Amino acid sequence: MTVVQTSSEQNGDVSAEAGQEQFPAGAQVLVRDEVWLVKSSVQTEADGARVEVIGVSDFVRDQEAVFFTRLDTIELIDPRDTRLIADDSPNYRRSRLFLEAVLRRTALPQSERRLALADSFLLDPLPYQRRPAELALSGANLRPRLLIADVVGLGKTLEIGLTLAELIRRGRGERILVVTPQHVLEQFQHELWTRFAIPLVRLDSVGIERIQREIPAGRNPFTFFKRVIVSIDTLKNTDQYRHHLEQIRWDAVVIDESHNLINRGSLRNQLAQTLAPRTDALILASATPHNGDAKSFAELISLLDPAAIRDPQNYRAEDIEHLFIRRTKVSTEVREQMKGQWADRGPSQAVHCPATPAEEKIFEELAAVWLPHDGSTSVSSVPLFPYTLLKSFLSSHAAFKATVAARIKTLEKKDDPRATAAELSALHRLAELSADMTEADSAKFGALVEQLKAIGVGPSSDTRVVVFSERVQTLEWLATVLPAALGFRGRTAQGCTQVMHGGLSDEQQMDVVEKFGLAGAPVRILLTGDVASEGVNLHRQCHQLVHYDVPWSLIRIEQRNGRIDRYGQAHQPQFRALILTSEVEGAKDDTLVSERLLEREDQAYRALGTAEAVSGLYRAEAEEKSLIQDLLRGKSVDESLDGRQPGADADAAVMDDFLADFFGSVGEHVAEDEDDARAKAAADALPGTAEAPAPGTPASGTGTSNAVLPRLFDSTAHFLDEALREVYPDARERLQLDRDDQSGLLSFKPPADLLHRLKALPVDYLREQGLRERLLVTFNRRLAQHSLQRAREADSTSSWPEISLLTDLHPVVEWLTDKVLVRLGRQEAPMITAGVSEPTFLVQGVYSNSLGRPTVVKWMGVTRRGTVNADMVSLLRSSGVSPTMANKLRYVDPKPLKAAIPEVLTAAESFMEEHRDAWDQPLRESIALHKERLGEWEQPTLAGEHTKKRLTDLADDLLTTGQRPMLRVLAVLLPDPDAPPAAPAYQSAAPAAP
């Protein structure tokens, strides 16, 4: 018999197994003499179970709280004490809503590995973008952990959002931390809200200040909000935040641009080492995850699974295929699915710019003194500095002047004047030659103006362009002279350019990116450094890009191009590079390096989909450094890219083979593993295996079947519609509700408890759109997409849409679901007259693991005779429980039914115990394989053995505990005395795995 569980049991001398609490989402608990609805629960190391709840009883109604079983007595209400009540609502609306709400609030069991929500978001139906979520849920790893390494532009943010949404539906995404570079904070937050209705609190510099004003002094800011997005540059300050991070556990952590974590001992690496063991799910994302060093990459993978790689110096892609997925634009599945949705990029056009007389004089000086072509010695004592000088000159005279001045200042501080005299003299000569140079002396500037006019950039045009330069001095100089050269005057000249570089604050960088993405903003030219080459979406209003100077790295060129060549680009991306040419004999102009790099990047992109593996170095900084060293040795660009470094041997060839595994397409198709196949076969062979899909349920179209969610209502829209009528029968007055049936738009004034749930959204968004006064939502995807598009158009001042799409995860849907659940009092279950032949009790049964997560969830219909229907939803449909059913308001004495509850619960428990082994079989086999792999993982260090034990314990914790199931009586179906006798529809045969 199922008994009540209280935390007092755990405080006594009871076994660890007996002390594991089960508080499934949707259950009601008694704490401090008040009734609460469980939203989620998870085990903690020191305080027992952490149970997140919302108030049900009058005194605490709608209040959110968190309780710990070692601090409070939390009583899971005994199902034997269930009170059966009449439902006087029309068509048994209250009962139907209650049953639907329980179905929605109950987390999917961990054995459900198919996607459940993929078709409900504001996304194009692209199967390749579902692959990461499928891999995360596949059971191939103990925990949902993976590295998404798709190349630039394939939509990694959307893939992350879909994975997080699936985790939330499984009760494994209550507490989420997203860590990104500072300039993409708002962009990431925007995508997760507008596409998935997942609100994240943005803790940029302004957000942290706001929270610190709101929370008590000394309070951990990461406990104040449950889903947070924060800059890695903020969070890497371990002295300020580490003690807070060490005191908190997350359900899911996302780290974007995770290649920055590789360097052991760096602040970013320390942050990752702090977060990785304190989260269940860990999602790393990077288009360039490998730096060419096997050991460094193994360290990155060890954040996901410390036991994945036995030998950090010797492993292959198949060793980590359960953790790693990578596709390129030319991958088969991507190419086929993106037809017509992503314009092919145009060629990289090299625009030759013959040097002006002033520039030729500097080329002459550089060729004679600094980079002599005749083999004589450079005037500089630092071999690499002449190339630094050359690159600054190839950027602009403004950058060149700054480099010369900085070098003069450095040499003048040295104590040996004789050793620096020659170089100082040469530097002063360069300073004289460049002192009076202006834009009229810049061949590149003249070509830039000509090119921008040719593509239509000007005062009377909406055409936009991104201009990249490595040098801040170049960017700032262009910002002062370019507007006038293009004909901008007055106010338009002030707003037509925006400058972005690493010296700006996170707020400033996000502001620049947002303005450039708004059609109504006056900005036409974004002048940016390579801070924008990673992660930033610049394609919304732009398909033109100019390299004012070309980085000496194929990876950096590709990253720059990827800002406008990405998923969602409607026009063919156009690329131009300004190539400064010289007639001076021996001059190292842009044709020597830059032009050849452009050609090689374009060739690699079209053949392989990426240029990352061409040089074999896998890091932009390493590529540039190696190239300069090879140029010093007299090699050409092609010889540097194609040849091996001095000292290379057979090991280098082995490394090439090893890395080739990772820079093809890994995980392009997620194959159904043996456990899934076995479970699916068992499900197909057994009766009552799954709830029937709701009418109108869309097909997945991915080749992998979607999970069939148990639903009583045929859509979330119908559920919300009836929930509003039940909870707010006077919604037009109380909520000022306005409904447009033709467009599907709902407009209403959000009450205080809903506003509390919206606090995670940006303050500016709430204020600009007036969401505290009027909330606009819809189930119409076309309308939501139109609103999102309109937010970027000419009359908009914000990229945040006025109308949001209602998904199962939207705060409005969750708010109404909770409202419906608390309509019934403590341990009340409604009695419903339906088409059944005898009283049938609707019972929920849940097995959980030691972490409090459901491993088996069953919805049953049980009679007093002990017969069990293993498919409650099908039973409800076959018995006529629907919006058209009649409620005759006939009185039924609940006492005989109440007396039968213990026997019904005994029958339900026996049924679950009888089939438990069959349900657990796939899970046990999967975990046994993980433990077998752990057994083979040899680690000579004490820390390694500790990790091995921790992972083994985790594997055991994922198994169903030895406890009896949590049972809950949800309702009773009663025969209609006025209807003809109904045939019984029960089945006690073993149902399939849940």
Secondary structure as GFF3:
##gff-version 3
##sequence-region A 1 994
A	DSSP	alpha_helix	7	11	.	.	.	ID=ss1
A	DSSP	beta_strand	28	31	.	.	.	ID=ss2
A	DSSP	beta_strand	34	43	.	.	.	ID=ss3
A	DSSP	beta_strand	49	55	.	.	.	ID=ss4
A	DSSP	three_ten_helix	58	60	.	.	.	ID=ss5
A	DSSP	beta_strand	64	68	.	.	.	ID=ss6
A	DSSP	beta_strand	75	76	.	.	.	ID=ss7
A	DSSP	three_ten_helix	79	81	.	.	.	ID=ss8
A	DSSP	beta_strand	83	86	.	.	.	ID=ss9
A	DSSP	three_ten_helix	90	92	.	.	.	ID=ss10
A	DSSP	alpha_helix	93	105	.	.	.	ID=ss11
A	DSSP	three_ten_helix	118	120	.	.	.	ID=ss12
A	DSSP	three_ten_helix	127	130	.	.	.	ID=ss13
A	DSSP	alpha_helix	131	137	.	.	.	ID=ss14
A	DSSP	beta_strand	145	148	.	.	.	ID=ss15
A	DSSP	alpha_helix	156	169	.	.	.	ID=ss16
A	DSSP	beta_strand	176	180	.	.	.	ID=ss17
A	DSSP	three_ten_helix	182	184	.	.	.	ID=ss18
A	DSSP	alpha_helix	185	196	.	.	.	ID=ss19
A	DSSP	beta_strand	201	203	.	.	.	ID=ss20
A	DSSP	alpha_helix	205	214	.	.	.	ID=ss21
A	DSSP	three_ten_helix	221	223	.	.	.	ID=ss22
A	DSSP	beta_strand	227	231	.	.	.	ID=ss23
A	DSSP	alpha_helix	232	235	.	.	.	ID=ss24
A	DSSP	alpha_helix	238	245	.	.	.	ID=ss25
A	DSSP	beta_strand	250	256	.	.	.	ID=ss26
A	DSSP	three_ten_helix	258	261	.	.	.	ID=ss27
A	DSSP	alpha_helix	267	275	.	.	.	ID=ss28
A	DSSP	three_ten_helix	276	278	.	.	.	ID=ss29
A	DSSP	beta_strand	279	285	.	.	.	ID=ss30
A	DSSP	alpha_helix	294	304	.	.	.	ID=ss31
A	DSSP	three_ten_helix	317	320	.	.	.	ID=ss32
A	DSSP	beta_strand	324	325	.	.	.	ID=ss33
A	DSSP	alpha_helix	332	337	.	.	.	ID=ss34
A	DSSP	beta_strand	348	354	.	.	.	ID=ss35
A	DSSP	alpha_helix	357	365	.	.	.	ID=ss36
A	DSSP	pi_helix	366	370	.	.	.	ID=ss37
A	DSSP	alpha_helix	385	395	.	.	.	ID=ss38
A	DSSP	alpha_helix	397	412	.	.	.	ID=ss39
A	DSSP	alpha_helix	417	435	.	.	.	ID=ss40
A	DSSP	three_ten_helix	439	441	.	.	.	ID=ss41
A	DSSP	alpha_helix	443	455	.	.	.	ID=ss42
A	DSSP	beta_strand	465	468	.	.	.	ID=ss43
A	DSSP	alpha_helix	472	485	.	.	.	ID=ss44
A	DSSP	alpha_helix	490	495	.	.	.	ID=ss45
A	DSSP	beta_strand	497	500	.	.	.	ID=ss46
A	DSSP	alpha_helix	506	517	.	.	.	ID=ss47
A	DSSP	beta_strand	525	528	.	.	.	ID=ss48
A	DSSP	three_ten_helix	530	533	.	.	.	ID=ss49
A	DSSP	beta_strand	544	547	.	.	.	ID=ss50
A	DSSP	alpha_helix	554	561	.	.	.	ID=ss51
A	DSSP	beta_strand	574	581	.	.	.	ID=ss52
A	DSSP	alpha_helix	594	608	.	.	.	ID=ss53
A	DSSP	alpha_helix	620	632	.	.	.	ID=ss54
A	DSSP	alpha_helix	637	642	.	.	.	ID=ss55
A	DSSP	alpha_helix	650	662	.	.	.	ID=ss56
A	DSSP	alpha_helix	674	685	.	.	.	ID=ss57
A	DSSP	alpha_helix	716	727	.	.	.	ID=ss58
A	DSSP	alpha_helix	731	734	.	.	.	ID=ss59
A	DSSP	beta_strand	738	740	.	.	.	ID=ss60
A	DSSP	beta_strand	745	748	.	.	.	ID=ss61
A	DSSP	alpha_helix	752	757	.	.	.	ID=ss62
A	DSSP	three_ten_helix	758	760	.	.	.	ID=ss63
A	DSSP	alpha_helix	763	768	.	.	.	ID=ss64
A	DSSP	beta_strand	775	778	.	.	.	ID=ss65
A	DSSP	alpha_helix	781	790	.	.	.	ID=ss66
A	DSSP	beta_strand	803	805	.	.	.	ID=ss67
A	DSSP	alpha_helix	811	821	.	.	.	ID=ss68
A	DSSP	beta_strand	828	834	.	.	.	ID=ss69
A	DSSP	beta_strand	840	848	.	.	.	ID=ss70
A	DSSP	beta_strand	854	863	.	.	.	ID=ss71
A	DSSP	beta_strand	868	869	.	.	.	ID=ss72
A	DSSP	alpha_helix	872	878	.	.	.	ID=ss73
A	DSSP	alpha_helix	895	936	.	.	.	ID=ss74
A	DSSP	alpha_helix	942	957	.	.	.	ID=ss75
A	DSSP	beta_strand	966	975	.	.	.	ID=ss76
###
